[in-house]
Amino acid sequence: MHRNAHPLAVTTNAAETGSDSAAFTSISTTRLSMTDQREVTLSFNLGYKPEATNLEWTFGGDPLDEWRNWEDEENGGEPVFTVKDLTIAENGDVSAVLSVDYLFDGDDAAYWRPWYAYRGLYELKVTDKSTGKSASQTMRYEVYDSYTPYDELDSKIKGHHGPSDQQSVYVL
């Protein structure tokens, strides 16, 4: 399944909301690129030792195996997200590596318009199907790492120039 739009993700913290959701205890990055392969190390603890077979991983509300790249559409595409090196300690500490592949062909994706529908904030969530408890993190998914949306350009420019320089900044 290819995604046509992206949901806005909100990460909740169990201590604040009383829900069965908590944030990851560590994550190596919260920014993902559609045109760059990377591995994201993460960890979480649900307060007990879950069974690996009960853990359901989703991105933007969809199971990871439904996220497929556009390189080989005729055959359903290759997975964009793969969970590797899953380790569950006796104290309930869970660690894993999320392998992220291209959503589009890495060579020409920056010039291909459908990427715009996929950029934005998504919730990466791991849920124990047997208890409903979960850990989640809001992730930013962009076409490439240095991409800056138009609505964020003004604040980015101001961050590079002090208040006295703002009078002389022109964007054409």
C-alpha positions in Angstrom: 0.0 0.0 0.0 1.3 3.4 -0.9 0.4 6.3 1.3 -1.5 9.2 -0.3 -1.6 11.6 2.7 0.0 11.9 6.1 -1.7 12.2 9.5 -0.5 14.6 12.1 1.1 12.6 14.9 0.9 13.5 18.6 2.9 11.6 21.1 1.3 11.2 24.5 3.1 10.6 27.7 1.4 8.1 30.1 2.4 10.2 33.2 0.6 13.2 31.9 -2.5 11.7 30.3 -3.1 8.5 32.3 -3.1 6.6 29.0 -1.3 3.4 28.2 1.2 5.2 26.0 4.7 6.3 26.8 7.6 8.0 25.0 10.7 6.1 23.8 13.5 6.2 26.4 16.0 6.8 23.6 16.0 7.3 19.9 19.0 8.3 17.7 17.1 10.7 15.5 13.5 11.9 15.0 14.1 13.0 11.4 13.8 10.6 8.5 14.5 11.2 4.8 12.6 9.7 1.8 15.8 9.7 -0.2 18.4 8.5 2.3 18.9 5.1 3.9 19.6 5.1 7.6 19.3 3.1 10.8 17.6 4.5 13.8 18.4 3.0 17.2 15.7 3.1 19.8 14.7 1.8 23.1 11.6 1.8 25.4 10.2 0.1 28.5 6.5 -0.8 28.9 7.0 -1.6 32.6 7.2 -5.4 32.0 8.8 -7.9 29.6 6.7 -8.1 26.4 6.7 -11.0 24.0 8.4 -10.1 20.7 5.5 -11.7 18.7 3.0 -9.3 20.4 4.8 -6.1 19.4 3.1 -4.3 16.6 5.1 -1.5 14.9 3.3 1.3 13.0 4.2 4.5 11.3 1.5 7.1 10.9 -1.1 4.5 12.1 -0.2 1.9 9.4 1.8 -1.3 10.0 5.4 -1.0 8.8 4.9 -3.7 6.2 2.3 -1.6 4.4 5.0 1.1 3.8 6.5 0.1 0.4 8.8 2.0 -1.9 7.9 3.2 -5.4 10.9 1.6 -7.2 9.1 -1.7 -8.1 5.4 -0.8 -8.0 4.4 -3.8 -10.2 5.6 -6.2 -7.5 4.3 -4.2 -4.5 7.6 -2.5 -3.8 10.2 -3.2 -1.2 9.6 -2.4 2.5 10.6 1.1 3.6 10.8 0.2 7.3 12.3 -2.9 8.8 12.8 -3.7 12.5 16.2 -5.4 13.2 18.2 -6.5 16.2 15.2 -6.6 18.5 16.4 -7.3 22.1 14.1 -7.7 25.1 15.8 -7.7 28.5 14.3 -9.4 31.7 13.6 -5.9 33.2 11.5 -5.0 30.1 14.0 -2.8 28.4 13.4 -3.2 24.6 15.9 -2.1 22.1 15.9 -2.3 18.3 17.2 -0.8 15.1 14.7 0.6 12.6 16.1 0.3 9.2 14.8 3.0 6.8 15.0 2.6 3.1 14.1 4.9 0.2 10.4 5.7 -0.3 11.4 6.8 -3.9 14.4 6.1 -6.0 17.2 8.0 -4.1 18.7 9.5 -7.4 15.7 11.5 -8.6 13.2 11.7 -5.8 13.8 15.3 -5.1 12.4 16.1 -8.5 9.4 13.9 -8.4 6.3 15.6 -7.0 4.4 12.8 -5.2 6.9 13.1 -2.3 5.1 16.3 -1.1 2.1 14.3 0.0 4.2 12.2 2.3 6.3 14.8 4.1 5.3 15.8 7.6 4.9 14.5 11.1 4.2 10.9 11.8 3.9 8.8 14.9 6.2 5.8 15.2 4.5 3.5 17.6 5.1 0.1 19.1 2.0 -1.5 20.7 1.9 -4.7 22.8 -1.2 -6.3 21.2 -1.8 -8.4 24.3 -2.1 -5.5 26.7 -2.7 -2.4 24.6 0.3 -0.6 26.1 2.6 1.3 23.7 5.6 3.5 23.3 5.6 6.2 20.6 7.6 9.1 19.2 6.7 11.8 16.7 9.0 11.6 13.7 9.6 14.2 11.0 9.6 12.7 7.5 11.0 14.9 4.7 12.2 14.4 1.1 15.8 15.0 2.2 17.6 16.0 5.4 18.2 19.6 4.6 14.7 20.2 3.2 13.0 23.2 4.9 9.3 23.9 4.2 8.4 27.3 3.0 6.5 28.2 6.2 9.6 27.5 8.3 12.1 29.6 6.1 11.5 32.9 7.9 12.4 31.5 11.3 15.4 29.7 9.8 16.7 32.9 8.2 16.2 34.9 11.4 18.2 32.2 13.2 21.2 33.0 11.0 20.9 36.7 11.3 20.8 38.8 14.5 18.1 41.4 15.1 20.3 44.2 13.7 20.7 42.2 10.4 17.0 41.6 9.8 16.6 45.0 8.0 19.0 43.9 5.3 17.7 40.4 4.7 16.0 40.0 1.3 14.6 36.7 -0.2 14.0 36.9 -3.9 
